[in-house]
Amino acid sequence: MVKTIDGKKVAAEVISECATELAELQARGIKPGLAVVLIGDDPASQVYVSSKVRKCAELGMHSEKIVLSKEATQEEVLKVVERLNHDDLIHGILVQSPPPPQIDEDAIIRAIDPSKDVDGFHPENVAKLALEDPTGFVACTPAGCMRLIEAAGVETNGAEVVVVGRSMIVGKPMALLLMARGADATVTVAHSRTKNLAEVCRRADILVAAVGRPEMITAEFVKDGATVIDVGINRVEDSSKAKGYRLCGDVAFDEVAAKCGQITPVPGGVGPMTIAMLIKNTIKAARLKS
């Protein structure tokens, strides 16, 4: 019988660790602070930003939510980032993605002080990940995936891993984490142009799906007994649901669950881990500054 990896439970464990770390920092007069910048009024982004700010409040952290209009200019966003870079109350800065089309997201990321880049996307932090420098910040979603793999008791040492997706947000940092010393996996990064993709995926002891395509990974992609980490979260029209849609991952859960050994559900798998690891990164940033 397939075992579901409970992201909510593991995220709660991470938050509990964060609470302990926070108490230690606050005893030294340090209060970690996170600033979240939202450009525009995208409903999904508003939900994500509110949940991040709410979690900070629950933990007694300092937080600042900055909302700019969807017509905001590149210069206006850069001015906000520059102000936050010099704000001693703020240890972590996150500009919610994706921004409106007039905003050059790469330029915004590069403008963030690397020591406050708790999203882990600044080139300096990406380089530190590649160099296995522990002073850098790892992107929250792949860091959360690693924590789920660890919590599930899955052996990575010598395991064959296939990561489907090559984005800087998930795929590339995920591969670097898995091949790093200590994890010691053999990693293949696959993508839309990979030949015989299903055949490549079937080699995997651990399969990480991060392609952004609803239920693309079916049973034919999965080896019997493999561990499947589904990073995707997609909204699919469904007239049987009150909201007119349902959420699903990049993995066809029911058919894959019947074949694999362990799997993360959507929702309730990787999603809760992303915010938990963001909080952990913000606390780390405050500790490094102290």
Secondary structure, DSSP 8 states (H G I E B T S, - for coil): --EE--HHHHHHHHHHHHHHHHHHHHHTT---EEEEEEES--HHHHHHHHHHHHHHHHHT-EEEEEEE-TT--HHHHHHHHHHHHT-TT--EEEE-SS--TTS-HHHHHHHS-GGG-TTS-SHHHHHHHHHT-TTS---HHHHHHHHHHHHTT---TT-EEEEE---TTTHHHHHHHHHSTTT--EEEEE-TT-TTHHHHHTT-SEEEE-S--TT-B-GGG--TT-EEEE---EEEE-TTSTTSEEEE-SB-HHHHHTTSSEE--SSSSSHHHHHHHHHHHHHHHHHHH-
